[in-house]
Amino acid sequence: MRKTLPLLLLCTVLSLNTACDDSKDDERAESGLRFVLQLVDSSVNHEQTVALADSLERADVLSAPQADLLRGLCYDRGWQMRLAEYYYKKAYEALSADPGQDWVLYAESGYRLIALRTMRLDLQGALSAANDIMDSAEGNPEFPLYYKSAVLSTIAECQSKLHQNDEAKQTYRKNYEVELQLSGGEGKGSFNQLVTCLNISNFYSSINEYDEATLWLKRCDNELLAYEQHGNPLLVEEWKGHIALNWALLYQHTGRAKEAAEIFDAIPESRIFNPPAISDAFNYLMAAGRYDEAADCIARLDSTYMTTDGAQMTFDNISTRLIPRYIANRKAGRNAYALIIGDSISAAIDSALVWQQKNDAVELAVIYKTHEKELALEESRAKAAIYQILTLAAFLLILLLCYIMLRIHRYNRQLAEKNHSLYEQIQQHKQDEAEKMNTLQAKPEEDLTSDQRIYRRLCTLMSEKQPYTDESLNRDSLAQLLGTNAKYVDQAIHECSHSETTGSFINRYRLEHVARMLKDTDYPVNIIGEMAGIPSRATLARLFRNTYGMTCSEYRQIAKKQ
């Protein structure tokens, strides 16, 4: 892995560079950039990756902002925050004058900068950069919506920490509206929308506006229910625990302690005892005064982390791991153990100070040397050995794209031919059925059997009154509309329509109604389904494909062409 990763990263960066050259293809650029983030996350040697970024910049494979962003990511993953902020800021400022050079890179580097400043509690510095980014994003269709949502979320977090609650409310609302744009509306099962709703609920809880917190937590519940239909089962399991714990804490804050305890006690341990959820459980137990359990819970949290060398103990670890343990044990009356933890906090602070001083010295030295590197980059641009690798990679990428486009073209052509043939068969079948019905309608009443009379009246009712648009229509309601017995309705349909059941008969009329509206209107499929008496989109999709051999969208496309 140590030897192969740089080559894989190189190929990915080449793809990123190709994608970012086309300003009209933001989606490809963002996809390539996110793949680079994953590779940096998995890198076992960040110094090697930084050296690779230097080489690619010297060879003009990466622009200066791209290389700076890559360096910033590497130092960020290595917890060298001063260096990470330095390079994020360089990449962001290089594009600030003209973000249109690369909107995705501008948004990514800007977001990384403000997120890092927020983490380091430089809230004013984060807000300053974030507001500049939003000035560029507002009213600009080229600015990626995903980053707009992320920046708004960070702004709201900073405003909340600065106790600018009215401003935070407005910002969180904007954040949610952008998420709705991204997902296509509420209840679509968007994981980002789920996280946004929970963040907003927690914000309102923090300012004691529990009615609003409840509203947003309910939205979170609904979004998780939709996400569960298609999302990662492990993530669903984890977030069920998150949300249940938030309900318990919310009920505890609103004086419903008994209900809160019932919710908490009903949560399986598998949903509580993972690192993210244990913190929520600890907060509830402390709020409920269950200090012994809280102390055991935070101890369980500490045991889930990998053992951390004392020399690498950071102030974040002290505040999130050691101090809560001390408080919980003091509240639980375990004073002797609390004193032991207090001693470890003191030692950890000393260790963290030493580590931070060493780390700061290293980072400052690297920043100082960066200027020498930049001069070296300018002098070595003539070295073009990397261009051969670039040319080969670009050629292979073009071949791959051509092959994919060819396969897509062939598939679409075959699909269109199949759908065209199916459509003609459907129309012919409809014509045959219409002729049979006309023949039946033309016969004198006295020449018809009792089943034919009922069937003719039934078909007339379905065509003229369209009772099938009521989703509750069944054989009993049909019999009531005709003034006859349900058994006679079943028998008439079975005898006169090729042994069809009453349910199939009703669905046939509904699907014919759907087919007409797909052809004659531009209404969304789910609206058409409701108007035809099939409110479930999944049921409509299954019935339509089983009956017509294609999806609603495919039918609409071929019908409108005809």
C-alpha positions in Angstrom: 0.0 0.0 0.0 2.8 2.4 0.9 4.3 2.1 -2.6 1.2 1.8 -4.7 -0.8 4.7 -3.2 1.1 7.6 -4.8 0.7 6.1 -8.3 -3.1 5.7 -7.7 -3.2 9.2 -6.4 -1.3 10.4 -9.5 -3.9 8.9 -11.8 -6.7 10.4 -9.8 -5.2 13.8 -9.8 -4.8 13.5 -13.6 -8.5 12.8 -13.8 -9.2 15.7 -11.5 -7.1 18.0 -13.6 -8.9 16.9 -16.8 -12.3 17.3 -15.1 -11.5 20.8 -13.8 -10.3 22.0 -17.2 -14.0 22.0 -18.3 -15.8 24.7 -16.4 -19.1 23.4 -17.6 -18.6 20.0 -16.0 -18.8 20.8 -12.3 -20.2 17.4 -11.4 -17.2 15.6 -12.8 -14.9 18.0 -11.1 -16.5 17.6 -7.8 -16.5 13.8 -8.1 -12.8 13.8 -8.9 -12.0 16.1 -6.1 -13.9 14.0 -3.6 -12.0 10.9 -4.8 -8.8 12.7 -4.0 -10.1 13.4 -0.5 -10.7 9.7 0.0 -7.2 8.9 -1.2 -5.6 11.5 1.2 -7.7 10.0 4.0 -6.3 6.6 3.3 -2.7 7.7 2.8 -0.1 6.2 5.1 2.6 8.7 4.3 1.4 12.3 4.0 4.9 13.6 3.4 5.1 11.4 0.4 1.8 12.8 -0.9 3.0 16.4 -0.4 6.1 15.6 -2.3 4.0 14.2 -5.1 1.9 17.4 -5.1 5.2 19.4 -5.5 6.3 17.3 -8.4 2.9 17.6 -10.2 2.9 21.4 -9.7 6.5 21.6 -11.1 5.3 19.7 -14.2 2.3 21.9 -14.7 0.0 19.0 -14.1 -1.6 20.7 -11.2 -2.2 24.4 -10.9 -0.9 26.2 -7.9 -4.4 26.3 -6.1 -4.9 22.6 -6.8 -1.5 21.7 -5.4 -2.0 24.0 -2.3 -5.4 22.4 -1.6 -3.8 18.9 -1.8 -1.1 19.9 0.6 -3.6 21.4 2.9 -5.6 18.2 2.9 -2.5 16.2 3.7 -1.5 18.4 6.6 -5.1 18.5 7.8 -5.1 14.7 8.0 -1.8 14.8 9.9 -3.2 17.2 12.5 -0.7 20.0 11.5 -3.4 22.6 11.6 -1.3 25.7 11.1 0.1 24.3 7.9 -3.3 23.1 6.7 -4.8 26.6 7.3 -1.9 28.2 5.5 -2.4 26.1 2.3 -6.2 26.2 2.4 -5.9 30.0 2.6 -3.4 30.1 -0.3 -5.6 28.0 -2.5 -8.7 30.0 -1.6 -7.2 33.5 -2.0 -5.6 32.5 -5.4 -9.2 32.0 -6.7 -11.0 34.7 -4.8 -10.5 37.4 -7.4 -12.0 35.2 -10.2 -13.8 32.1 -8.7 -15.1 31.3 -12.2 -11.7 29.8 -13.0 -12.8 26.7 -11.0 -16.0 27.0 -8.9 -15.6 23.6 -7.3 -11.9 24.2 -6.3 -12.8 27.7 -5.0 -15.8 26.3 -2.9 -13.8 23.3 -1.6 -10.8 25.3 -0.5 -12.9 28.1 1.0 -15.1 25.6 2.9 -12.0 23.8 4.2 -10.6 27.1 5.4 -13.7 28.2 7.3 -14.3 24.7 8.8 -10.7 24.6 10.1 -11.0 28.1 11.6 -14.3 27.1 13.3 -12.7 24.1 14.8 -9.9 26.2 16.1 -12.5 28.7 17.5 -11.4 31.5 15.2 -15.1 32.2 14.7 -14.8 35.8 13.4 -12.2 34.7 10.9 -14.4 31.8 9.8 -17.4 34.1 9.4 -15.4 36.7 7.4 -14.3 34.1 4.8 -17.7 32.4 4.8 -19.6 35.7 4.1 -17.2 36.4 1.2 -18.0 32.9 -0.2 -21.7 33.4 0.1 -21.4 36.8 -1.6 -20.0 34.9 -4.6 -22.6 32.1 -4.3 -25.8 34.2 -4.0 -27.6 34.3 -7.3 -24.8 32.4 -9.1 -26.1 29.2 -10.7 -22.6 28.0 -11.3 -21.7 27.8 -7.6 -22.2 24.1 -6.4 -25.2 23.8 -4.2 -23.5 21.1 -2.1 -20.9 23.6 -0.9 -23.4 26.4 -0.5 -25.2 24.1 2.0 -22.0 23.2 3.8 -20.9 26.9 4.1 -24.3 28.0 5.4 -24.2 25.2 8.0 -20.8 26.4 9.2 -22.0 30.1 9.3 -24.9 29.0 11.5 -22.6 27.0 13.8 -20.4 30.1 14.3 -23.4 32.4 14.9 -24.7 30.0 17.4 -21.4 29.8 19.3 -21.3 33.6 19.2 -24.8 33.7 20.7 -26.1 35.4 17.5 -29.3 33.3 17.8 -31.6 35.4 15.5 -29.0 35.3 12.7 -28.4 31.6 13.3 -32.1 30.9 12.9 -32.2 32.6 9.5 -29.0 30.9 8.3 -30.2 27.4 9.4 -33.4 28.1 7.5 -31.4 29.0 4.3 -29.3 25.9 4.8 -32.4 23.7 4.9 -33.9 25.4 1.8 -30.7 24.6 -0.1 -30.8 21.0 1.1 -34.4 20.8 -0.2 -33.1 22.0 -3.6 -30.4 19.3 -3.6 -32.8 16.5 -2.6 -35.9 17.6 -4.5 -38.1 18.2 -1.5 -39.0 16.8 1.9 -39.2 13.0 2.5 -36.8 12.0 -0.3 -34.5 10.2 2.1 -31.5 12.6 1.7 -28.9 11.8 4.3 -27.5 15.4 4.2 -31.0 16.7 4.9 -31.3 14.3 7.8 -28.1 15.7 9.3 -29.2 19.2 8.7 -32.6 18.7 10.5 -30.8 17.2 13.5 -28.3 20.1 13.6 -31.2 22.6 13.6 -33.1 20.7 16.3 -30.0 20.6 18.5 -29.5 24.4 18.0 -33.1 25.1 19.1 -32.7 22.8 22.1 -29.5 24.7 23.0 -31.5 28.0 23.2 -34.4 26.3 25.0 -36.9 26.7 22.2 -38.2 23.2 22.5 -41.3 23.4 20.3 -39.1 24.3 17.3 -36.6 21.6 18.4 -39.4 19.1 18.4 -40.6 20.2 14.9 -37.1 19.7 13.4 -36.6 16.4 15.1 -39.8 15.1 13.6 -38.6 16.1 10.2 -35.4 14.2 11.0 -37.5 11.2 11.8 -39.4 11.4 8.5 -36.2 11.8 6.5 -34.7 8.8 8.2 -37.8 6.8 7.4 -37.4 7.6 3.7 -33.6 7.1 3.8 -34.2 3.6 5.3 -35.8 2.5 2.0 -32.6 2.8 0.1 -29.8 3.8 2.4 -26.9 2.0 4.1 -28.4 -0.3 6.8 -25.5 0.2 9.2 -25.9 4.0 8.9 -29.7 3.6 9.4 -29.1 1.6 12.6 -26.6 4.1 13.9 -29.0 7.1 13.2 -32.0 5.4 14.8 -29.9 5.5 18.0 -28.9 9.1 17.4 -32.5 10.3 16.9 -33.9 8.2 19.8 -31.3 9.7 22.1 -32.1 13.2 21.0 -35.8 12.5 21.7 -34.9 11.3 25.2 -32.9 14.4 25.9 -35.6 16.6 24.5 -38.3 15.0 26.6 -36.0 15.3 29.7 -35.6 19.1 29.0 -39.3 19.6 28.7 -40.2 17.9 31.9 -41.3 14.5 30.5 -38.7 12.6 32.4 -40.7 9.3 32.6 -41.2 9.2 28.8 -37.5 10.2 28.3 -36.4 7.3 30.5 -38.7 4.9 28.6 -37.2 5.9 25.3 -33.7 5.7 26.5 -34.1 2.3 28.2 -35.8 0.9 25.1 -32.8 1.7 22.9 -30.7 -1.4 22.2 -27.1 -1.2 23.3 -25.9 -1.8 19.8 -27.4 1.7 18.9 -25.8 3.4 21.9 -22.4 2.0 22.3 -20.6 3.3 19.2 -18.4 6.4 19.6 -20.8 9.1 18.0 -23.9 7.9 19.9 -22.3 7.4 23.4 -21.8 11.2 23.6 -25.6 11.7 23.2 -26.3 9.0 25.7 -23.9 10.7 28.2 -25.6 14.0 27.8 -29.0 12.4 28.5 -27.8 10.5 31.5 -26.2 13.7 33.0 -29.4 15.7 32.3 -31.5 12.9 34.0 -29.2 12.8 37.0 -28.2 9.2 36.4 -24.6 10.0 37.2 -23.4 6.5 37.9 -24.6 5.3 34.5 -23.2 8.5 32.9 -19.7 7.8 34.4 -19.9 4.2 33.1 -21.0 5.4 29.7 -18.2 7.9 29.2 -15.7 5.2 30.4 -17.2 2.9 27.7 -16.7 5.7 25.2 -13.0 6.1 26.1 -12.5 2.3 25.6 -13.9 2.5 22.1 -11.0 4.8 21.0 -7.7 3.5 20.0 -5.1 4.0 22.7 -3.6 7.4 22.4 0.1 8.1 23.3 0.3 10.7 26.0 2.7 12.8 23.9 -0.1 13.0 21.3 -2.9 14.0 23.7 -4.5 17.1 22.3 -6.7 19.6 24.1 -9.7 18.4 22.0 -9.2 14.9 23.5 -8.9 16.3 27.0 -12.1 18.3 26.7 -14.2 15.5 25.0 -12.8 12.5 26.9 -11.2 13.3 30.2 -13.1 16.3 31.6 -16.6 14.7 31.1 -15.3 11.6 32.9 -14.1 13.7 35.8 -17.5 15.6 36.1 -19.6 12.4 35.8 -17.6 10.6 38.5 -17.7 13.6 40.8 -21.5 13.8 40.4 -21.7 10.1 41.0 -19.8 10.5 44.3 -16.8 8.5 43.1 -14.4 11.1 44.4 -11.4 8.9 44.7 -11.6 7.9 41.0 -12.4 11.5 40.0 -9.2 12.6 41.7 -7.2 10.0 39.7 -8.8 11.4 36.5 -8.0 14.9 37.6 -4.4 14.0 38.0 -4.4 12.4 34.5 -6.0 15.7 33.1 -3.1 17.7 34.6 -0.6 15.3 33.1 -2.4 15.3 29.7 -2.4 19.1 29.7 1.4 19.2 30.2 1.8 16.5 27.5 -0.5 18.4 25.1 1.4 21.6 25.6 4.7 19.9 24.8 3.2 18.3 21.7 1.6 21.5 20.5 4.9 23.5 21.0 6.8 20.9 19.0 4.2 20.7 16.3 4.0 24.5 16.0 7.7 24.7 15.6 7.7 22.1 12.9 4.8 23.8 11.1 6.5 27.2 11.2 9.7 25.7 9.8 7.7 24.1 6.9 6.0 27.4 6.2 9.3 29.2 6.1 10.7 26.6 3.7 7.6 26.9 1.5 8.8 30.1 -0.1 12.0 28.3 -1.1 10.0 25.6 -2.6 7.9 28.0 -4.6 11.1 29.4 -6.1 12.3 25.9 -6.9 9.0 25.1 -8.6 9.4 28.1 -11.0 13.0 26.9 -11.9 12.0 23.3 -12.5 9.0 23.8 -14.8 11.1 22.9 -17.8 11.4 19.3 -16.7 8.8 17.6 -18.8 9.2 13.9 -18.0 5.8 13.8 -16.4 4.2 14.9 -19.6 4.6 11.4 -21.1 2.6 9.9 -18.2 0.0 12.6 -18.6 -0.3 12.0 -22.3 -0.7 8.3 -21.8 -3.2 8.7 -19.0 -5.3 11.2 -21.0 -5.3 8.9 -24.1 -6.5 6.0 -22.0 -9.1 8.1 -20.4 -10.4 9.3 -23.8 -10.5 5.7 -25.0 -12.4 4.7 -22.0 -14.9 7.6 -22.3 -15.4 6.8 -26.0 -16.1 3.1 -25.2 -18.6 4.1 -22.5 -20.3 6.6 -24.8 -20.6 3.9 -27.5 -22.1 1.4 -25.1 -24.6 4.0 -23.8 -25.5 4.9 -27.4 -26.1 1.2 -28.4 -28.1 0.5 -25.2 -30.3 3.6 -25.7 -30.9 2.6 -29.3 -31.9 -0.9 -28.5 -34.1 0.3 -25.6 -35.8 2.8 -27.9 -36.5 0.1 -30.6 -37.9 -2.3 -27.9 -40.1 0.4 -26.4 -41.3 1.4 -29.9 -42.3 -2.2 -30.7 -44.1 -2.5 -27.3 -45.9 0.7 -27.8 -47.2 -0.4 -31.2 -48.4 -3.7 -29.6 -50.1 -1.8 -26.8 -51.9 0.4 -29.3 -53.0 -2.5 -31.4 -54.3 -4.3 -28.3 -56.2 -1.2 -27.3 -57.7 -1.0 -30.8 -58.8 -4.7 -30.7 -60.4 -4.3 -27.3 -62.2 -1.1 -28.5 -63.6 -3.1 -31.5 -64.8 -5.9 -29.2 -66.5 -3.4 -26.9 -68.1 -1.6 -29.8 -69.5 -5.0 -31.0 -70.9 -5.7 -27.6 -72.4 -2.2 -27.3 -74.0 -2.6 -30.7 -75.9 -5.8 -29.9 -79.6 -5.5 -28.9 -80.3 -5.9 -25.2 -82.4 -9.1 -25.8 -79.5 -10.8 -27.5 -77.1 -10.4 -24.5 -76.6 -12.8 -21.7 -77.1 -11.5 -18.1 -73.3 -11.5 -17.7 -72.9 -9.4 -20.9 -75.5 -6.9 -19.8 -73.8 -6.4 -16.5 -70.4 -6.2 -18.2 -71.6 -3.7 -20.8 -73.1 -1.5 -18.0 -69.9 -1.8 -16.0 -67.7 -0.8 -19.0 -70.0 2.2 -19.6 -69.8 3.2 -16.0 -65.9 3.0 -16.0 -65.6 5.0 -19.2 -68.1 7.7 -18.3 -67.9 8.1 -14.5 -64.3 7.0 -14.0 -65.0 5.6 -10.5 -61.5 3.8 -10.7 -59.9 7.2 -9.7 -61.0 6.4 -6.2 -58.2 4.2 -4.7 -60.8 2.5 -2.4 -62.9 1.2 -5.4 -63.5 -2.6 -5.1 -66.1 -5.2 -6.3 -68.5 -4.3 -3.5 -68.5 -0.6 -4.4 -68.8 -1.5 -8.1 -71.8 -3.7 -7.4 -73.4 -0.9 -5.3 -72.9 1.6 -8.2 -74.6 -0.9 -10.6 -77.3 -1.9 -8.2 -76.4 -5.5 -8.3 -74.7 -8.2 -6.3 -70.8 -8.4 -6.0 -70.9 -12.0 -7.0 -72.6 -11.1 -10.3 -69.9 -8.4 -10.9 -67.1 -10.9 -10.4 -68.8 -13.5 -12.7 -69.5 -10.9 -15.5 -65.9 -9.7 -15.5 -64.6 -13.3 -15.5 -66.8 -14.4 -18.4 -66.5 -11.3 -20.6 -62.9 -10.3 -20.2 -60.7 -13.4 -20.6 -61.0 -14.7 -17.0 -59.9 -11.3 -15.6 -60.4 -10.7 -11.8 -62.3 -7.6 -10.6 -59.0 -6.2 -9.2 -57.2 -6.7 -12.5 -60.2 -5.1 -14.3 -60.1 -2.0 -12.2 -56.3 -1.7 -12.5 -56.6 -2.0 -16.3 -58.7 1.1 -16.4 -56.4 2.9 -14.0 -53.3 2.0 -16.1 -55.1 3.1 -19.3 -55.9 6.4 -17.5 -52.2 6.7 -16.5 -51.1 6.0 -20.1 -53.4 8.7 -21.5 -52.1 11.3 -19.0 -48.5 10.4 -19.7 -49.1 11.0 -23.3 -51.3 14.1 -23.1 -49.8 15.9 -20.1 -46.5 16.8 -18.4 -47.7 16.1 -14.9 -45.2 14.3 -12.6 -45.7 10.5 -12.5 -46.7 10.5 -8.8 -49.4 13.1 -9.4 -50.7 11.1 -12.3 -50.8 8.0 -10.1 -52.8 9.7 -7.5 -55.3 11.0 -10.1 -55.7 7.5 -11.5 -56.3 5.9 -8.1 -52.8 4.5 -7.5 -51.2 6.8 -4.9 -48.3 4.5 -4.2 -45.5 5.3 -6.7 -43.9 1.9 -6.1 -47.2 0.1 -6.8 -47.7 2.2 -9.9 -44.2 1.4 -11.2 -44.7 -2.3 -10.6 -48.1 -2.5 -12.2 -47.2 -0.4 -15.2 -44.0 -2.4 -16.0 -45.8 -5.7 -15.6 -48.6 -4.6 -17.9 -46.8 -2.6 -20.5 -43.2 -3.9 -20.3 -41.6 -0.5 -19.7 -41.5 2.3 -17.2 -43.8 5.3 -17.1 -41.0 7.6 -18.2 -40.1 5.4 -21.1 -43.8 5.1 -22.1 -44.2 8.9 -22.0 -41.1 9.4 -24.1 -42.1 7.1 -26.9 -45.8 8.2 -26.7 -44.9 11.9 -27.2 -42.5 11.0 -30.1 -45.4 9.1 -31.8 
